[in-house]
Amino acid sequence: MTVEGTAQRKNARGSSKRTTAKKATSAKKASPAKARNSGRPDQAEQDQLVQLLTPEGKRVEHPDYSIDLSAEELRGLYRDMVLTRKFDAEATTLQRQGELGLWASLLGQEAAQIGSGRALRDDDYVFPTYREHGVAWCRGVDPTNLLGMFRGVNHGGWDPNTNNFHLYTIVIGSQTLHATGYAMGVQKDGADSAVIAYFGDGASSQGDVAESFTFSAVYNAPVVFFCQNNQWAISEPTEKQTRVPLYQRARGFGFPGVRVDGNDVLACLAVTKAALERARTGQGPMLIEAFTYRMGAHTTSDDPTKYRADEERAAWEAKDPILRLRTYLEAEGIVDEAYLASIDEESEALGKRVRDAVRAMPDPDTMAIFENVYADGHALVDEERAQFAAYQASFADADLVAEGN
């Protein structure tokens, strides 16, 4: 069930008694984004926001979370975000050129994904949605492998157990249940690894997420729930989904929650690292709300100009996660022009590799859909296979007739 579907049913229930109220608020509804807070939490929420790097690139301290990184590690975080953004941009362009059927961009969410992804140990396990391209990068999944499913040539493109990174999950919220069950298994095995489940603010309204919260709390499962609150569940703003900040929902299930500046890669790294260690040491689940922003469309089939204002996007552009870290690194003398130029060159090379790899992907075997349906075969499947083969052959026959004419 999608958020949009819920909204449509609510509209369908509208009665004549609300006609006057609807007219009175029609001006506001015409441009809902203008009534929003331009991406800034109010003061009370700001006080609860974990931040280690301000939007201006100034390093600050937090009483509960800290991080001490070497110059090499800091440069690595910058490189990760730049290359991930380049890959994402190339994938979006490829979709526009007809090379991919669909693409879900992570633009603006690089800090949340790279920061949390780099907090993981090799033996931790990740359950993503369909937008965690940055986390996949951190887990060592080849970027080109992410594109096969969106091109329609495979069902995933990588072995989840090779990198402890599960296949992308399209069904909204279901991966939180998978993560919880896996974490319960890890617990029974006596391992000291942790599990992390990614989902968005829209998925937080799904029953599957609530059920995973319940089970993980009752069984004290070593799982971290990482919610990327990018402010919009397709066209539905966060304030139409919850009356409290999302991280506070954890309290009702009996485990802690924290809100982190999702555009601050240092804060995301520190908070996620602490949450994972907490899970590994038997202290149970934790919810992290990464307060960020989806700079692009929900997917390439979406047009965000229909439901949000340009002013809102502009306010978040000023808090760009990559520019924020670059400003800090330059001020501290950690990077120079030569290093930045080398990253740009690497970025262009990655873009070319992605383009070439996608266009070279072979078409899938059209008959493969009938394989592995039953272990020992089935008469009905055999009949359907034969019918489909005849259907496919009819196109070849038509081509021969056309050539003969």
C-alpha positions in Angstrom: 0.0 0.0 0.0 1.5 3.3 -1.1 1.1 6.7 0.6 -0.4 8.1 -2.6 -3.0 5.3 -2.6 -3.9 6.2 1.0 -4.3 9.8 0.1 -6.5 9.0 -2.8 -8.8 7.0 -0.7 -9.0 9.8 1.9 -10.0 12.2 -0.9 -12.7 9.8 -2.1 -14.3 9.8 1.4 -14.8 13.6 1.3 -18.3 14.7 2.1 -20.4 17.8 1.2 -20.1 18.9 4.9 -16.5 19.7 4.2 -17.1 21.7 1.0 -16.9 25.1 2.8 -13.7 24.2 4.6 -12.1 22.9 1.4 -12.9 26.2 -0.4 -11.5 28.2 2.5 -8.2 26.3 2.3 -7.9 25.8 -1.4 -5.3 28.6 -1.8 -3.1 26.8 0.7 -3.5 23.4 -0.9 -2.5 24.8 -4.3 1.0 25.2 -3.1 1.5 23.1 0.1 5.2 23.4 0.0 5.2 27.1 0.6 3.6 26.6 4.0 6.4 24.3 5.0 9.4 25.2 7.1 12.0 25.4 4.3 13.7 22.3 5.6 14.6 23.8 9.0 13.5 22.1 12.2 12.0 24.4 14.8 14.1 25.4 17.8 13.0 22.5 20.0 13.8 20.0 17.3 17.1 21.7 16.4 18.2 21.2 20.0 17.6 17.5 19.6 19.4 17.3 16.3 22.9 15.6 16.4 25.2 17.7 14.4 29.0 17.7 14.1 29.5 19.7 11.0 27.3 22.8 10.4 25.9 23.7 7.0 28.7 26.3 6.8 31.3 23.7 7.2 32.2 24.4 10.8 33.2 21.6 13.1 31.1 21.5 16.3 31.0 19.0 19.3 28.1 17.1 20.7 27.9 15.8 24.3 26.8 12.3 23.4 28.4 11.6 20.0 31.9 12.3 18.8 34.1 11.1 16.0 37.9 11.4 15.5 39.0 10.7 12.0 42.3 10.9 10.2 42.9 13.1 7.2 42.8 10.1 5.0 39.5 9.0 6.4 38.0 12.4 5.9 39.2 12.5 2.3 37.7 9.1 1.8 34.3 10.3 2.9 34.5 13.1 0.5 35.5 10.8 -2.3 32.7 8.4 -1.5 30.0 11.1 -1.7 31.4 12.6 -4.9 31.6 9.3 -6.8 28.2 8.2 -5.5 26.6 11.4 -6.7 28.3 11.0 -10.1 27.1 7.4 -10.5 23.6 8.5 -9.5 23.6 11.3 -12.0 24.7 9.0 -14.8 21.9 6.5 -13.9 19.4 9.3 -14.1 20.7 10.4 -17.5 20.7 6.8 -18.8 17.0 6.4 -17.8 16.2 9.7 -19.6 17.9 8.2 -22.7 15.8 5.1 -22.6 18.6 2.8 -21.3 16.9 2.1 -17.9 13.2 1.6 -17.2 13.3 3.6 -14.0 15.7 5.1 -11.5 15.4 6.2 -7.9 17.9 9.0 -7.3 19.7 9.6 -3.9 20.6 13.2 -4.8 20.9 15.1 -1.5 21.1 12.0 0.7 24.8 11.1 0.2 25.9 12.0 3.7 23.2 9.9 5.3 24.2 6.9 3.2 27.9 7.2 3.2 28.1 8.1 6.8 26.0 5.2 8.0 27.6 2.8 5.4 31.1 3.5 6.6 30.0 2.8 10.2 29.4 -0.8 9.4 31.7 -3.7 10.0 32.3 -6.4 7.3 30.2 -8.9 9.3 27.2 -6.6 9.7 24.3 -7.2 7.4 22.4 -4.6 5.4 18.8 -4.6 4.3 18.2 -1.7 1.9 15.2 -0.3 0.0 15.8 0.7 -3.6 17.6 4.0 -3.1 20.7 2.9 -1.0 23.2 3.3 -3.8 25.7 5.0 -1.5 25.4 2.2 1.1 25.9 -0.4 -1.7 29.1 1.5 -2.7 30.4 1.3 0.9 29.7 -2.5 0.9 31.8 -3.0 -2.2 28.9 -3.7 -4.6 29.9 -2.7 -8.1 27.7 0.2 -9.1 27.0 -1.3 -12.5 25.5 -4.3 -10.7 22.8 -2.0 -9.3 21.6 -1.1 -12.8 20.6 -4.6 -14.1 17.3 -4.7 -12.3 16.4 -1.2 -13.5 17.3 -2.2 -17.1 15.2 -5.3 -16.7 17.9 -7.8 -17.4 18.0 -9.5 -13.9 16.3 -9.6 -10.6 19.1 -8.0 -8.6 22.5 -8.4 -10.0 24.6 -9.4 -7.0 25.0 -12.1 -4.4 23.7 -10.7 -1.1 26.0 -12.9 1.0 29.2 -11.8 -0.8 29.0 -8.3 0.6 26.3 -8.8 3.3 24.1 -6.4 1.4 20.7 -7.7 0.6 19.0 -7.3 -2.8 17.0 -4.1 -3.2 13.5 -4.2 -1.8 10.7 -2.5 -3.8 7.8 -3.4 -1.5 7.7 -0.5 0.9 8.8 -1.3 4.4 8.9 -5.1 4.2 12.7 -5.2 4.5 12.5 -4.1 8.1 10.8 -7.4 8.9 13.5 -9.3 7.0 16.1 -7.4 9.0 14.5 -8.1 12.3 14.2 -11.8 11.6 17.8 -11.9 10.4 18.9 -10.1 13.6 17.0 -12.5 15.8 18.9 -15.3 14.0 22.2 -13.6 14.6 21.3 -13.3 18.2 20.5 -17.0 18.5 23.8 -17.9 16.7 25.7 -16.0 19.4 27.4 -13.7 16.9 28.4 -10.2 17.8 27.5 -8.6 14.5 24.6 -6.2 13.9 21.9 -5.7 11.3 20.8 -2.4 9.8 17.5 -1.8 7.9 17.1 1.3 5.7 13.7 2.8 5.0 12.1 6.2 4.3 9.7 8.5 6.1 6.9 7.2 4.0 7.6 3.6 4.9 7.4 4.5 8.6 3.6 4.6 8.1 3.5 1.0 7.0 2.4 -1.8 9.3 5.4 -3.9 8.5 7.6 -1.3 10.1 5.5 -1.2 13.3 5.6 -5.0 13.5 9.4 -5.0 13.1 9.6 -2.5 15.9 7.5 -4.7 18.1 9.4 -7.9 17.5 12.8 -6.3 17.7 12.0 -4.7 21.0 10.4 -7.7 22.6 13.3 -10.0 21.5 16.0 -7.4 22.0 17.2 -8.0 18.5 20.6 -6.5 17.4 19.1 -4.3 14.7 19.4 -0.6 13.8 16.5 1.0 12.0 17.9 3.8 9.8 15.1 6.1 8.5 16.1 8.6 5.9 13.5 11.3 6.4 13.8 13.1 3.1 10.7 15.1 3.8 8.5 13.6 1.0 6.9 10.2 0.6 6.5 10.7 -3.1 4.1 13.7 -3.0 3.1 13.4 0.7 5.0 15.7 3.1 6.1 14.3 6.5 3.7 16.5 8.5 0.8 14.6 6.9 2.2 11.3 8.2 3.1 12.0 11.8 2.3 14.4 14.6 5.7 13.9 16.3 9.2 13.7 15.0 9.8 10.2 13.6 12.6 9.3 15.9 10.2 9.7 18.9 8.1 6.8 17.7 10.7 4.4 19.0 9.9 5.4 22.5 6.4 3.9 22.2 8.0 0.5 21.3 10.4 0.6 24.2 13.7 1.4 22.6 15.6 4.7 22.0 15.5 6.9 18.9 17.7 9.8 17.8 17.5 12.4 15.1 20.7 13.2 13.3 21.5 15.9 10.7 21.2 13.7 7.6 23.3 16.1 5.5 26.2 15.9 8.0 28.4 12.8 7.1 30.4 13.0 10.3 27.3 13.0 12.5 25.7 10.2 10.5 28.9 8.1 10.9 29.2 8.8 14.7 25.5 8.1 15.5 25.3 4.9 13.4 28.6 3.6 14.7 27.3 4.1 18.3 23.9 2.5 17.5 25.6 -0.6 15.9 27.9 -1.1 18.8 25.0 -0.8 21.1 23.2 -3.5 19.2 26.2 -5.8 19.1 26.6 -5.6 22.9 23.1 -6.9 23.6 21.4 -3.6 24.2 18.7 -4.1 21.6 17.4 -2.0 18.7 17.6 1.7 18.0 16.0 4.0 15.6 18.0 6.7 13.7 16.1 9.4 11.9 18.4 11.1 9.4 16.9 14.5 8.7 17.7 15.1 5.1 16.1 16.1 1.8 15.3 14.4 -1.5 16.7 17.0 -3.9 15.4 15.2 -7.0 12.3 13.3 -7.9 11.0 10.3 -6.0 11.8 8.3 -9.1 12.3 9.3 -12.8 8.5 8.8 -13.2 7.8 11.6 -10.8 7.6 15.4 -11.2 8.2 17.1 -7.9 7.4 20.5 -9.3 3.7 19.5 -9.1 3.7 19.4 -5.3 6.7 21.3 -3.8 8.0 24.8 -4.1 11.4 25.9 -5.6 12.0 27.9 -2.4 12.1 24.7 -0.3 14.7 23.1 -2.6 16.8 26.2 -2.6 16.9 26.2 1.2 18.2 22.7 1.2 20.7 23.3 -1.5 22.4 25.7 0.9 23.0 22.6 3.2 24.4 20.4 0.5 26.3 17.5 2.2 29.2 17.4 -0.3 29.9 21.2 -0.3 29.6 21.2 3.5 32.4 18.6 3.9 34.5 20.2 1.1 34.4 23.6 2.8 35.6 22.0 6.1 38.4 20.1 4.4 39.7 23.1 2.5 39.6 25.3 5.6 41.6 22.7 7.5 44.1 22.2 4.7 43.2 18.5 4.4 42.6 18.7 0.6 44.2 20.8 -2.1 43.3 21.6 -5.7 45.3 18.6 -7.0 43.4 16.2 -4.8 40.0 17.7 -5.8 41.0 17.5 -9.5 42.0 13.9 -9.1 38.5 13.1 -7.6 36.9 14.9 -10.5 38.9 12.8 -13.0 38.0 9.6 -11.2 34.4 10.7 -11.2 34.4 11.2 -15.0 36.0 7.8 -15.5 33.3 6.2 -13.3 30.6 7.8 -15.4 32.1 6.4 -18.6 32.4 2.9 -17.1 28.8 3.0 -16.0 27.6 4.1 -19.5 29.6 1.5 -21.3 28.5 -1.3 -18.9 24.8 -0.6 -19.2 24.8 -0.5 -22.9 26.8 -3.7 -23.0 24.4 -5.6 -20.8 23.0 -8.6 -22.7 19.3 -9.1 -23.1 18.0 -11.8 -20.8 16.9 -15.2 -22.1 13.2 -14.7 -22.8 12.5 -18.3 -21.9 14.3 -18.2 -18.5 11.1 -17.1 -16.8 9.8 -20.7 -17.0 12.9 -22.2 -15.3 12.9 -23.1 -11.6 9.2 -22.6 -11.2 8.9 -26.2 -10.0 11.7 -28.5 -8.9 10.6 -31.4 -11.1 8.8 -29.6 -13.9 5.1 -29.2 -14.5 2.8 -30.0 -17.4 1.1 -26.6 -17.3 4.4 -24.7 -17.3 5.6 -26.9 -20.2 2.4 -25.9 -22.1 2.9 -22.2 -21.3 6.6 -22.4 -22.4 5.6 -23.9 -25.8 2.9 -21.2 -26.3 5.3 -18.4 -25.5 8.0 -19.9 -27.8 5.5 -20.0 -30.6 4.5 -16.4 -29.9 8.2 -15.3 -30.0 8.7 -17.2 -33.2 5.8 -15.4 -34.8 7.8 -12.1 -34.8 10.7 -13.8 -36.6 8.3 -15.1 -39.2 6.8 -11.6 -39.6 10.3 -10.2 -40.2 11.0 -12.8 -42.9 7.8 -11.9 -44.7 8.6 -8.2 -44.5 12.1 -8.8 -45.9 10.6 -10.9 -48.8 8.4 -8.0 -49.7 
